Protein backbone atom coordinates (compact mmCIF):
# COMPACT_ATOMS: atom_id res chain seq x y z
CA UNK A 1 0.00 0.00 0.00
CA UNK A 2 2.73 2.47 0.94
CA UNK A 3 4.69 1.65 -2.22
CA UNK A 4 1.72 2.84 -4.28
CA UNK A 5 1.45 6.01 -2.22
CA UNK A 6 5.12 6.72 -2.82
CA UNK A 7 4.62 6.34 -6.55
CA UNK A 8 1.62 8.65 -6.43
CA UNK A 9 3.60 11.24 -4.47
CA UNK A 10 6.39 10.99 -7.03
CA UNK A 11 3.91 11.48 -9.85
CA UNK A 12 2.41 14.56 -8.22
CA UNK A 13 5.87 15.96 -7.57
CA UNK A 14 6.70 15.66 -11.25
CA UNK A 15 3.31 16.85 -12.54
CA UNK A 16 4.68 19.96 -14.23
CA UNK A 17 7.39 17.97 -15.96
CA UNK A 18 4.84 15.41 -17.09
CA UNK A 19 2.51 18.10 -18.41
CA UNK A 20 5.34 19.73 -20.37
CA UNK A 21 6.45 16.43 -21.85
CA UNK A 22 2.88 15.53 -22.78
CA UNK A 23 2.53 18.85 -24.62
CA UNK A 24 5.80 18.15 -26.45
CA UNK A 25 4.55 14.69 -27.37
CA UNK A 26 1.24 16.09 -28.67
CA UNK A 27 3.09 18.65 -30.80
CA UNK A 28 5.35 15.91 -32.14
CA UNK A 29 2.32 13.78 -33.04
CA UNK A 30 0.64 16.75 -34.71
CA UNK A 31 3.69 17.26 -36.98
CA UNK A 32 3.86 13.57 -37.86
CA UNK A 33 2.60 12.70 -41.35
CA UNK A 34 1.57 9.11 -42.10
CA UNK A 35 0.23 7.79 -45.41
CA UNK A 36 -2.07 4.89 -46.12
CA UNK A 37 -2.74 3.48 -49.57
CA UNK A 38 -5.13 1.07 -51.22
CA UNK A 39 -5.75 -0.29 -54.68
CA UNK A 40 -2.08 -0.40 -55.57
CA UNK A 41 -1.67 3.28 -54.74
CA UNK A 42 -4.78 4.43 -56.55
CA UNK A 43 -6.05 5.90 -53.27
CA UNK A 44 -3.68 7.62 -50.85
CA UNK A 45 -4.62 9.35 -47.62
CA UNK A 46 -2.46 11.25 -45.17
CA UNK A 47 -3.05 11.58 -41.43
CA UNK A 48 -1.17 13.29 -38.67
CA UNK A 49 -0.25 11.60 -35.41
CA UNK A 50 -3.40 12.93 -33.77
CA UNK A 51 -5.52 10.77 -36.08
CA UNK A 52 -6.69 13.73 -38.15
CA UNK A 53 -7.18 13.09 -41.85
CA UNK A 54 -5.14 15.68 -43.75
CA UNK A 55 -5.60 14.71 -47.38
CA UNK A 56 -7.09 12.17 -49.74
CA UNK A 57 -5.90 11.58 -53.30
CA UNK A 58 -7.86 9.38 -55.70
CA UNK A 59 -6.56 8.49 -59.16
CA UNK A 60 -8.74 9.90 -61.91
CA UNK A 61 -9.07 6.47 -63.54
CA UNK A 62 -11.05 5.22 -60.53
CA UNK A 63 -13.72 7.82 -61.20
CA UNK A 64 -13.79 6.87 -64.86
CA UNK A 65 -14.59 3.27 -63.91
CA UNK A 66 -17.93 4.41 -62.49
CA UNK A 67 -17.68 1.88 -59.65
CA UNK A 68 -18.64 4.07 -56.72
CA UNK A 69 -18.66 1.18 -54.23
CA UNK A 70 -15.09 0.23 -55.12
CA UNK A 71 -13.89 3.83 -54.68
CA UNK A 72 -15.60 4.02 -51.28
CA UNK A 73 -14.08 0.70 -50.19
CA UNK A 74 -10.60 1.81 -51.26
CA UNK A 75 -10.90 5.10 -49.36
CA UNK A 76 -11.95 3.21 -46.22
CA UNK A 77 -9.09 0.72 -46.63
CA UNK A 78 -6.52 3.49 -47.12
CA UNK A 79 -7.82 5.36 -44.06
CA UNK A 80 -7.72 2.23 -41.93
CA UNK A 81 -4.15 1.49 -43.03
CA UNK A 82 -3.05 5.03 -42.19
CA UNK A 83 -4.86 4.89 -38.85
CA UNK A 84 -3.09 1.66 -37.89
CA UNK A 85 0.28 3.21 -38.77
CA UNK A 86 -0.60 6.32 -36.76
CA UNK A 87 -1.51 4.21 -33.73
CA UNK A 88 1.80 2.35 -33.97
CA UNK A 89 3.73 5.62 -34.24
CA UNK A 90 1.78 7.14 -31.34
CA UNK A 91 2.46 4.07 -29.18
CA UNK A 92 6.17 4.38 -29.95
CA UNK A 93 6.11 8.08 -29.09
CA UNK A 94 4.25 7.38 -25.86
CA UNK A 95 6.74 4.64 -25.05
CA UNK A 96 9.54 7.20 -25.31
CA UNK A 97 7.56 9.50 -23.05
CA UNK A 98 6.88 6.79 -20.47
CA UNK A 99 10.52 5.67 -20.55
CA UNK A 100 11.52 8.85 -18.74
CA UNK A 101 9.38 8.05 -15.73
CA UNK A 102 9.85 5.26 -13.23
CA UNK A 103 6.23 4.21 -12.97
CA UNK A 104 5.37 0.56 -13.46
CA UNK A 105 2.46 0.13 -15.84
CA UNK A 106 2.54 3.66 -17.27
CA UNK A 107 3.83 2.50 -20.65
CA UNK A 108 1.16 -0.20 -20.89
CA UNK A 109 -1.58 2.28 -19.97
CA UNK A 110 -0.41 4.77 -22.58
CA UNK A 111 -0.15 2.06 -25.24
CA UNK A 112 -3.76 1.07 -24.57
CA UNK A 113 -4.77 4.72 -24.86
CA UNK A 114 -3.11 5.07 -28.26
CA UNK A 115 -4.43 1.77 -29.62
CA UNK A 116 -8.01 2.96 -29.52
CA UNK A 117 -8.92 0.95 -26.43
CA UNK A 118 -8.98 4.05 -24.25
CA UNK A 119 -10.47 7.49 -24.47
CA UNK A 120 -9.73 9.38 -27.66
C-alpha positions as CSV (number, residue, x, y, z in Angstrom):
1,X,0.0,0.0,0.0
2,X,2.7,2.5,0.9
3,X,4.7,1.7,-2.2
4,X,1.7,2.8,-4.3
5,X,1.4,6.0,-2.2
6,X,5.1,6.7,-2.8
7,X,4.6,6.3,-6.6
8,X,1.6,8.7,-6.4
9,X,3.6,11.2,-4.5
10,X,6.4,11.0,-7.0
11,X,3.9,11.5,-9.8
12,X,2.4,14.6,-8.2
13,X,5.9,16.0,-7.6
14,X,6.7,15.7,-11.2
15,X,3.3,16.8,-12.5
16,X,4.7,20.0,-14.2
17,X,7.4,18.0,-16.0
18,X,4.8,15.4,-17.1
19,X,2.5,18.1,-18.4
20,X,5.3,19.7,-20.4
21,X,6.5,16.4,-21.8
22,X,2.9,15.5,-22.8
23,X,2.5,18.8,-24.6
24,X,5.8,18.1,-26.5
25,X,4.5,14.7,-27.4
26,X,1.2,16.1,-28.7
27,X,3.1,18.6,-30.8
28,X,5.4,15.9,-32.1
29,X,2.3,13.8,-33.0
30,X,0.6,16.7,-34.7
31,X,3.7,17.3,-37.0
32,X,3.9,13.6,-37.9
33,X,2.6,12.7,-41.3
34,X,1.6,9.1,-42.1
35,X,0.2,7.8,-45.4
36,X,-2.1,4.9,-46.1
37,X,-2.7,3.5,-49.6
38,X,-5.1,1.1,-51.2
39,X,-5.8,-0.3,-54.7
40,X,-2.1,-0.4,-55.6
41,X,-1.7,3.3,-54.7
42,X,-4.8,4.4,-56.5
43,X,-6.0,5.9,-53.3
44,X,-3.7,7.6,-50.8
45,X,-4.6,9.3,-47.6
46,X,-2.5,11.2,-45.2
47,X,-3.1,11.6,-41.4
48,X,-1.2,13.3,-38.7
49,X,-0.2,11.6,-35.4
50,X,-3.4,12.9,-33.8
51,X,-5.5,10.8,-36.1
52,X,-6.7,13.7,-38.1
53,X,-7.2,13.1,-41.8
54,X,-5.1,15.7,-43.7
55,X,-5.6,14.7,-47.4
56,X,-7.1,12.2,-49.7
57,X,-5.9,11.6,-53.3
58,X,-7.9,9.4,-55.7
59,X,-6.6,8.5,-59.2
60,X,-8.7,9.9,-61.9
61,X,-9.1,6.5,-63.5
62,X,-11.0,5.2,-60.5
63,X,-13.7,7.8,-61.2
64,X,-13.8,6.9,-64.9
65,X,-14.6,3.3,-63.9
66,X,-17.9,4.4,-62.5
67,X,-17.7,1.9,-59.7
68,X,-18.6,4.1,-56.7
69,X,-18.7,1.2,-54.2
70,X,-15.1,0.2,-55.1
71,X,-13.9,3.8,-54.7
72,X,-15.6,4.0,-51.3
73,X,-14.1,0.7,-50.2
74,X,-10.6,1.8,-51.3
75,X,-10.9,5.1,-49.4
76,X,-11.9,3.2,-46.2
77,X,-9.1,0.7,-46.6
78,X,-6.5,3.5,-47.1
79,X,-7.8,5.4,-44.1
80,X,-7.7,2.2,-41.9
81,X,-4.2,1.5,-43.0
82,X,-3.1,5.0,-42.2
83,X,-4.9,4.9,-38.9
84,X,-3.1,1.7,-37.9
85,X,0.3,3.2,-38.8
86,X,-0.6,6.3,-36.8
87,X,-1.5,4.2,-33.7
88,X,1.8,2.3,-34.0
89,X,3.7,5.6,-34.2
90,X,1.8,7.1,-31.3
91,X,2.5,4.1,-29.2
92,X,6.2,4.4,-29.9
93,X,6.1,8.1,-29.1
94,X,4.2,7.4,-25.9
95,X,6.7,4.6,-25.0
96,X,9.5,7.2,-25.3
97,X,7.6,9.5,-23.1
98,X,6.9,6.8,-20.5
99,X,10.5,5.7,-20.5
100,X,11.5,8.9,-18.7
101,X,9.4,8.1,-15.7
102,X,9.9,5.3,-13.2
103,X,6.2,4.2,-13.0
104,X,5.4,0.6,-13.5
105,X,2.5,0.1,-15.8
106,X,2.5,3.7,-17.3
107,X,3.8,2.5,-20.6
108,X,1.2,-0.2,-20.9
109,X,-1.6,2.3,-20.0
110,X,-0.4,4.8,-22.6
111,X,-0.1,2.1,-25.2
112,X,-3.8,1.1,-24.6
113,X,-4.8,4.7,-24.9
114,X,-3.1,5.1,-28.3
115,X,-4.4,1.8,-29.6
116,X,-8.0,3.0,-29.5
117,X,-8.9,1.0,-26.4
118,X,-9.0,4.0,-24.3
119,X,-10.5,7.5,-24.5
120,X,-9.7,9.4,-27.7
